[in-house]
Amino acid sequence: MHDQDHEDDENIVSKSQRKRESTALQDLGEELFELSRDQLKKMDLPDSLLSALLEAKRLTPRHEAMRRQMQYVGKVMRNIETEPIDQQLAVIRGESNIAKAAFHGMENWRTRLIENDSALNEWLALHPDTDVQQIRQLIRNARKEAAEAKPPKSSRALFKLIREHSERTS
């Protein structure tokens, strides 16, 4: 009888452990909820979870029905394997981080081109197919707009040109 008692003690999950697991599932559910409908539909999610999330997206934010629906999402998630979902979210987060880094890199190029004449030579060495006359005109106009505190129309056009060239080379 003594061995049986010891075995039962090992199978008991502490209340704080259950709370940690519940909170982790809730966080995962909220992260899934933040994704767009299209992103959710592209993920490999169990139908019950997908429909619960799509229903939650339909509801009014900060409303009692939304809170209950998110609790239901958590309940559905207790009965599924969440590791594949975590892996899919990691990929989405990674893509997001890569996109942010690329965006900041393009912004950096735009700033350097507007502020420093030597940056144009670096750009042209990396992107020899660039229309030199067009990029010089955009840089001149962007500098003039900044000096006159005008809307940054040319700066935006320069960013667009940088993005187009960056997409071609990546």
KATA-V498159 format. One record per pair of residues at least 12 apart in sequence whose C-alpha atoms are under 6 Angstrom apart, sorted by the first residue. I is the first residue (numbers start at 1). J is the second residue. If there is no record, write none. Layout:
BEGIN
i = <I	I>
j = <J	J>
END
This chain:
BEGIN
i = <26	52	56	114	138	138	141	142	142>
j = <74	73	69	139	154	158	154	154	155>
END
